[in-house]
Amino acid sequence: MTSTADRPILLTHVPYRLQRLGVLMRHVATDANEAEGVLNPGTAWGPDGALYLFPRLVAKGNVSRIGRARVIVEGSTPVGVERAGVVLEPDRGWEHGVAHAGVEDPRITRIESLGVDVMTYVAFGPLGPRPALAVSSDTESWRRLGPIQFAYDDALSTDLNIFPNKDVVFFPEPVPGPHGRPAYALLHRPMWEMEFTRPQESAPLPAGTTDDRASIWISYVDVEAAEADISALTRPFGHRLVAGPMFDWEVVKIGAGPAPIRIPEGWLLIHHGVSGEVDNSSFAPQQHVTYSAGAMILSADDPSQVIARTVEPLLIPETAEETEGVVNNVVFPTAIETIGDETYVFYGMADSKIGLARLERVQD
């Protein structure tokens, strides 16, 4: 639980790059659900063999829903979407507060051994942003499993459930757990702040943690427990720091992007990094910041260990769609899919649109 700076990085070369392809989805201003943008999608393959996009739809007043849209593919390249309604609305008490509401920023991982797609999302409820889960076997109907309840760990000397948390994503298959047994692992990003509950107080850091910047953590769920009762996915344990900000382009904070994918070197994780100055008000959009996309490789034997990460970002805001929007200067990767021989990353553009980039391996 020390700072990332205390951990050695074995490699500084991640042999991948992102090639920007353009805008995949724009909001329809006349659609009340999309009045303020479409962004930060998840993806999943339907039983019909089609790929579906699950965008965050933002209505007037910054109320978010999660939509569903069939991805139109020409050859092996996504070129557009066909809308297919809304799959989640903030209609539970823990998904809306007095002056705000939302189900936001879905990430979706297909876990074949459980036979379901697992959606993580941010429930913007009475206590601020909290992570929650839903599962589906057909990508049309999603069953809520409820908010994630992180198991108490006395070694941390704190309860992770008192803090806001975002950027939660599951690995697609079991990994070695901290107890030596196979486990389902999830990455997440606790934020050591208390603006929503105790705005005049500073948050106590977990024992052994020396960096108060938002960083990527990992937690685990026993395979046997999840196979016996899938709701066990909401009760992870064994919380460990994976990585914190290290380079200039991610100096403010970092967070996980799409579900990690298996590569020869380990697990490839596309992540976002934030630089600039942050507005301390949780309710106001963050200004004067830049969100960029980079990557790191996690060990296959112990995915809490980083064995390589990108010194420079793979994608930075450059186009008009990425530099001007609800929040300027944002590329925010949230989904990854392979179609034919190509792998694509789907990302939010300035909190307003959805972009597409091709992930390419760089020859050594």
C-alpha positions as CSV (number, residue, x, y, z in Angstrom):
1,M,0.0,0.0,0.0
2,T,2.9,2.3,-0.6
3,S,3.1,5.0,-3.3
4,T,3.7,4.0,-6.9
5,A,7.0,5.8,-6.8
6,D,8.2,3.2,-4.3
7,R,7.6,0.3,-6.8
8,P,10.1,-0.6,-9.5
9,I,8.9,-0.7,-13.1
10,L,10.7,-3.4,-15.0
11,L,10.0,-2.0,-18.5
12,T,9.1,1.4,-19.9
13,H,8.0,0.2,-23.4
14,V,4.5,-1.0,-24.0
15,P,4.4,-2.2,-27.6
16,Y,1.1,-0.8,-28.6
17,R,-0.3,2.4,-30.1
18,L,-3.7,4.0,-30.7
19,Q,-4.7,5.2,-34.1
20,R,-7.6,7.7,-34.0
21,L,-10.4,6.9,-36.5
22,G,-13.0,9.5,-35.7
23,V,-16.4,10.0,-34.2
24,L,-18.6,6.9,-33.9
25,M,-21.7,8.4,-32.1
26,R,-23.0,12.0,-31.7
27,H,-25.9,13.1,-29.5
28,V,-29.3,13.9,-31.0
29,A,-30.2,17.3,-29.6
30,T,-33.9,16.6,-30.0
31,D,-33.8,13.4,-27.9
32,A,-34.4,14.5,-24.3
33,N,-32.3,11.6,-23.0
34,E,-29.3,12.9,-25.0
35,A,-29.7,16.6,-24.8
36,E,-26.3,17.2,-23.1
37,G,-24.3,14.5,-24.8
38,V,-23.4,10.8,-25.3
39,L,-20.1,9.5,-23.9
40,N,-18.0,6.9,-22.1
41,P,-19.7,3.7,-23.4
42,G,-19.4,0.0,-22.6
43,T,-19.7,-2.7,-25.3
44,A,-21.0,-6.3,-25.4
45,W,-21.8,-8.9,-28.1
46,G,-25.5,-9.8,-28.3
47,P,-26.9,-13.4,-28.9
48,D,-27.6,-12.2,-32.5
49,G,-23.9,-11.9,-33.2
50,A,-24.1,-8.1,-33.3
51,L,-21.9,-5.8,-31.2
52,Y,-23.8,-3.4,-29.0
53,L,-22.7,0.0,-27.6
54,F,-23.9,1.1,-24.1
55,P,-23.4,4.8,-24.0
56,R,-23.9,7.1,-21.1
57,L,-26.8,9.4,-22.2
58,V,-26.9,12.8,-20.5
59,A,-30.2,14.6,-20.2
60,K,-30.8,18.2,-19.3
61,G,-29.7,18.8,-15.7
62,N,-26.9,16.3,-16.0
63,V,-29.0,13.3,-15.4
64,S,-27.5,10.2,-16.9
65,R,-28.9,7.0,-18.2
66,I,-27.3,4.0,-19.9
67,G,-28.5,3.4,-23.5
68,R,-28.1,0.5,-26.0
69,A,-27.2,0.8,-29.7
70,R,-26.3,-1.7,-32.3
71,V,-22.9,-1.0,-33.8
72,I,-23.0,-0.8,-37.6
73,V,-19.9,-2.5,-39.0
74,E,-18.6,-2.2,-42.5
75,G,-16.0,-4.9,-43.2
76,S,-14.4,-5.1,-39.8
77,T,-14.7,-1.4,-39.0
78,P,-17.4,0.2,-36.8
79,V,-18.9,3.2,-38.8
80,G,-22.0,4.2,-36.8
81,V,-24.8,3.1,-34.5
82,E,-28.5,2.3,-34.5
83,R,-30.2,3.2,-31.3
84,A,-32.1,0.6,-29.4
85,G,-33.4,2.3,-26.3
86,V,-32.4,2.6,-22.6
87,V,-31.3,-0.3,-20.4
88,L,-30.7,1.5,-17.1
89,E,-32.2,4.6,-15.5
90,P,-31.5,6.2,-12.1
91,D,-34.7,4.8,-10.6
92,R,-33.3,3.3,-7.4
93,G,-33.0,5.4,-4.2
94,W,-29.2,4.9,-4.1
95,E,-28.9,6.2,-7.7
96,H,-30.2,9.7,-7.1
97,G,-29.8,12.4,-4.5
98,V,-31.7,15.5,-3.6
99,A,-30.3,17.6,-6.5
100,H,-28.6,15.0,-8.7
101,A,-29.0,11.6,-10.2
102,G,-27.4,9.2,-12.6
103,V,-26.2,5.8,-13.7
104,E,-22.9,6.7,-15.4
105,D,-19.9,5.5,-17.3
106,P,-20.6,1.7,-17.8
107,R,-17.8,-0.7,-18.3
108,I,-18.8,-4.2,-19.5
109,T,-16.8,-7.4,-19.2
110,R,-17.9,-10.7,-20.6
111,I,-17.0,-13.4,-18.0
112,E,-17.5,-16.7,-19.9
113,S,-17.0,-18.9,-16.8
114,L,-20.1,-17.2,-15.3
115,G,-22.0,-17.0,-18.5
116,V,-22.9,-13.3,-18.2
117,D,-21.8,-9.8,-19.2
118,V,-20.9,-7.9,-16.0
119,M,-21.6,-4.2,-16.1
120,T,-20.0,-1.9,-13.6
121,Y,-21.4,1.7,-13.4
122,V,-21.3,4.7,-11.2
123,A,-24.4,5.3,-9.2
124,F,-24.6,9.1,-8.5
125,G,-26.6,8.8,-5.3
126,P,-27.1,10.6,-2.0
127,L,-23.5,10.1,-1.0
128,G,-22.0,11.0,-4.3
129,P,-20.5,8.6,-6.9
130,R,-20.5,4.9,-5.8
131,P,-19.8,1.8,-7.9
132,A,-22.6,-0.7,-8.7
133,L,-23.0,-3.9,-10.7
134,A,-25.6,-5.3,-13.1
135,V,-25.5,-8.5,-15.1
136,S,-27.1,-9.7,-18.3
137,S,-27.2,-12.9,-20.4
138,D,-28.8,-11.2,-23.5
139,T,-27.5,-7.5,-23.4
140,E,-31.1,-6.3,-23.4
141,S,-32.2,-6.8,-19.8
142,W,-29.8,-6.0,-17.0
143,R,-30.3,-7.2,-13.4
144,R,-28.9,-5.0,-10.7
145,L,-26.8,-6.7,-8.1
146,G,-26.5,-3.5,-6.2
147,P,-23.7,-1.3,-4.9
148,I,-20.3,-2.7,-4.4
149,Q,-19.6,-3.3,-0.7
150,F,-15.8,-3.6,-0.2
151,A,-14.9,-6.0,2.6
152,Y,-13.3,-4.4,5.6
153,D,-9.6,-4.9,5.8
154,D,-8.1,-4.1,9.1
155,A,-4.6,-3.7,7.6
156,L,-5.8,-0.6,5.8
157,S,-7.2,0.9,9.0
158,T,-10.2,2.3,7.0
159,D,-13.4,1.4,5.3
160,L,-13.3,1.9,1.5
161,N,-17.0,2.2,1.5
162,I,-16.9,5.7,3.0
163,F,-15.1,7.1,-0.1
164,P,-16.4,7.8,-3.6
165,N,-15.1,5.3,-6.1
166,K,-15.1,5.1,-9.9
167,D,-13.5,3.4,-12.9
168,V,-14.4,-0.1,-11.8
169,V,-13.8,-2.9,-14.3
170,F,-13.5,-6.7,-14.1
171,F,-10.9,-9.0,-15.6
172,P,-12.5,-11.4,-18.1
173,E,-11.2,-14.6,-16.5
174,P,-10.0,-15.8,-13.1
175,V,-6.6,-14.6,-12.0
176,P,-4.3,-15.7,-9.1
177,G,-5.9,-14.4,-5.9
178,P,-4.0,-13.0,-2.9
179,H,-4.8,-16.2,-1.0
180,G,-3.4,-18.6,-3.7
181,R,-6.8,-19.6,-5.1
182,P,-8.3,-18.5,-8.4
183,A,-10.3,-15.2,-8.1
184,Y,-12.2,-12.8,-10.2
185,A,-10.5,-9.5,-9.9
186,L,-11.7,-5.9,-10.4
187,L,-9.8,-2.7,-10.8
188,H,-11.2,0.4,-9.1
189,R,-10.3,4.0,-8.2
190,P,-11.1,5.1,-4.6
191,M,-10.9,8.9,-4.1
192,W,-9.7,10.1,-0.7
193,E,-12.2,12.9,-0.4
194,M,-15.3,13.6,1.6
195,E,-17.0,16.5,-0.2
196,F,-20.4,14.8,-0.4
197,T,-20.6,13.8,3.3
198,R,-18.2,15.8,5.4
199,P,-17.1,18.8,3.2
200,Q,-15.1,20.5,5.9
201,E,-13.1,17.5,6.8
202,S,-10.0,15.9,5.2
203,A,-10.1,12.2,4.4
204,P,-7.8,9.8,6.3
205,L,-5.6,7.8,4.0
206,P,-5.5,4.0,4.3
207,A,-2.6,2.8,6.4
208,G,0.6,2.5,4.4
209,T,-0.7,4.9,1.7
210,T,1.4,8.0,1.2
211,D,-0.2,9.5,-1.9
212,D,-3.6,11.2,-1.7
213,R,-4.1,11.3,-5.5
214,A,-6.7,9.0,-7.0
215,S,-5.0,5.8,-8.1
216,I,-5.8,2.4,-9.5
217,W,-6.5,-0.4,-6.9
218,I,-7.4,-4.1,-7.3
219,S,-9.7,-6.3,-5.3
220,Y,-10.8,-9.9,-5.5
221,V,-13.8,-12.3,-5.3
222,D,-13.4,-16.0,-4.8
223,V,-14.3,-18.0,-7.9
224,E,-16.2,-20.6,-5.9
225,A,-18.2,-17.9,-4.1
226,A,-19.2,-16.1,-7.4
227,E,-20.2,-19.4,-9.0
228,A,-22.4,-20.3,-6.1
229,D,-24.0,-16.8,-5.9
230,I,-23.2,-14.2,-8.5
231,S,-24.0,-11.4,-6.1
232,A,-20.6,-12.3,-4.4
233,L,-19.2,-10.1,-7.1
234,T,-20.4,-7.1,-5.1
235,R,-18.4,-8.1,-2.1
236,P,-14.7,-8.0,-3.0
237,F,-11.8,-8.3,-0.6
238,G,-8.0,-8.2,-0.6
239,H,-7.6,-4.5,-1.7
240,R,-4.2,-3.5,-3.0
241,L,-2.8,-0.5,-4.7
242,V,-1.8,-1.2,-8.3
243,A,-0.6,2.1,-9.7
244,G,-0.7,5.8,-9.1
245,P,0.2,8.9,-11.1
246,M,3.8,8.7,-12.3
247,F,4.4,10.9,-15.3
248,D,3.5,14.5,-16.2
249,W,0.5,13.6,-18.4
250,E,-1.1,11.8,-15.4
251,V,0.1,14.0,-12.6
252,V,-3.3,14.8,-11.1
253,K,-4.9,11.3,-11.1
254,I,-5.3,8.1,-13.1
255,G,-8.0,5.5,-13.6
256,A,-8.7,2.2,-15.4
257,G,-10.3,2.2,-18.8
258,P,-11.7,-0.8,-20.6
259,A,-11.4,-4.4,-19.3
260,P,-7.8,-5.6,-19.4
261,I,-7.0,-7.9,-22.4
262,R,-4.6,-10.8,-22.4
263,I,-1.4,-10.3,-24.3
264,P,1.9,-12.4,-24.4
265,E,3.5,-10.1,-21.8
266,G,0.6,-10.2,-19.3
267,W,-2.5,-8.1,-19.1
268,L,-2.8,-4.9,-21.2
269,L,-4.7,-2.2,-19.4
270,I,-5.6,1.0,-21.3
271,H,-6.0,3.8,-18.7
272,H,-6.6,7.5,-18.5
273,G,-4.4,10.1,-16.9
274,V,-5.3,13.7,-15.9
275,S,-3.0,16.7,-15.9
276,G,-3.7,20.4,-15.1
277,E,-5.7,22.0,-12.3
278,V,-8.7,20.5,-10.7
279,D,-11.8,22.3,-9.5
280,N,-12.4,21.0,-5.9
281,S,-16.2,21.3,-6.1
282,S,-17.6,17.8,-6.8
283,F,-20.7,19.2,-8.4
284,A,-19.0,21.5,-10.9
285,P,-17.3,20.3,-14.1
286,Q,-13.5,20.1,-13.7
287,Q,-11.8,22.9,-15.6
288,H,-8.3,23.4,-16.9
289,V,-7.5,19.7,-17.1
290,T,-6.5,17.3,-19.8
291,Y,-7.6,13.7,-20.0
292,S,-5.2,11.5,-22.0
293,A,-5.0,7.7,-22.7
294,G,-2.0,5.6,-21.9
295,A,-1.4,1.9,-21.2
296,M,0.3,-0.4,-18.7
297,I,1.0,-4.1,-18.6
298,L,0.1,-6.0,-15.5
299,S,1.7,-9.3,-14.5
300,A,-0.2,-12.5,-15.4
301,D,1.0,-14.1,-12.2
302,D,0.0,-11.2,-10.0
303,P,-2.1,-8.5,-11.7
304,S,-1.5,-6.2,-8.8
305,Q,2.0,-5.7,-10.2
306,V,2.8,-3.4,-13.0
307,I,5.6,-4.6,-15.3
308,A,5.5,-1.8,-17.9
309,R,3.7,1.5,-18.5
310,T,3.8,4.2,-21.2
311,V,6.0,7.2,-20.4
312,E,4.0,9.3,-22.9
313,P,0.3,9.0,-23.6
314,L,-1.0,6.9,-26.6
315,L,-3.8,9.4,-27.3
316,I,-4.2,13.1,-26.3
317,P,-7.0,15.5,-27.1
318,E,-6.3,17.0,-30.5
319,T,-9.4,17.2,-32.7
320,A,-12.2,19.7,-32.2
321,E,-14.5,16.9,-30.9
322,E,-11.9,16.1,-28.2
323,T,-10.9,19.6,-27.2
324,E,-14.3,21.4,-27.1
325,G,-17.4,20.0,-25.4
326,V,-19.1,19.8,-22.0
327,V,-15.6,19.2,-20.5
328,N,-12.9,20.4,-22.8
329,N,-9.7,18.4,-23.6
330,V,-10.9,14.8,-22.8
331,V,-10.2,11.4,-24.3
332,F,-11.6,8.8,-21.9
333,P,-11.3,5.2,-23.0
334,T,-14.0,2.8,-21.6
335,A,-14.4,-0.2,-24.0
336,I,-12.3,-2.5,-26.2
337,E,-13.4,-5.1,-28.7
338,T,-11.8,-7.2,-31.4
339,I,-13.6,-7.4,-34.8
340,G,-12.0,-9.7,-37.3
341,D,-8.3,-9.1,-37.0
342,E,-8.6,-5.6,-35.6
343,T,-9.0,-4.4,-32.1
344,Y,-10.8,-1.1,-31.3
345,V,-10.9,1.2,-28.3
346,F,-14.1,3.2,-27.8
347,Y,-13.7,6.4,-25.9
348,G,-15.5,9.6,-24.7
349,M,-14.7,12.8,-26.5
350,A,-14.9,16.0,-24.3
351,D,-17.8,14.4,-22.4
352,S,-19.9,15.0,-25.5
353,K,-19.4,12.4,-28.2
354,I,-18.0,8.9,-28.6
355,G,-14.8,8.2,-30.6
356,L,-13.1,5.2,-32.0
357,A,-9.4,4.3,-32.2
358,R,-7.6,1.2,-33.5
359,L,-5.2,-0.5,-31.1
360,E,-2.1,-1.6,-33.0
361,R,0.9,-3.6,-31.9
362,V,4.2,-2.0,-32.6
363,Q,6.9,-4.2,-34.0
364,D,10.0,-4.3,-31.8
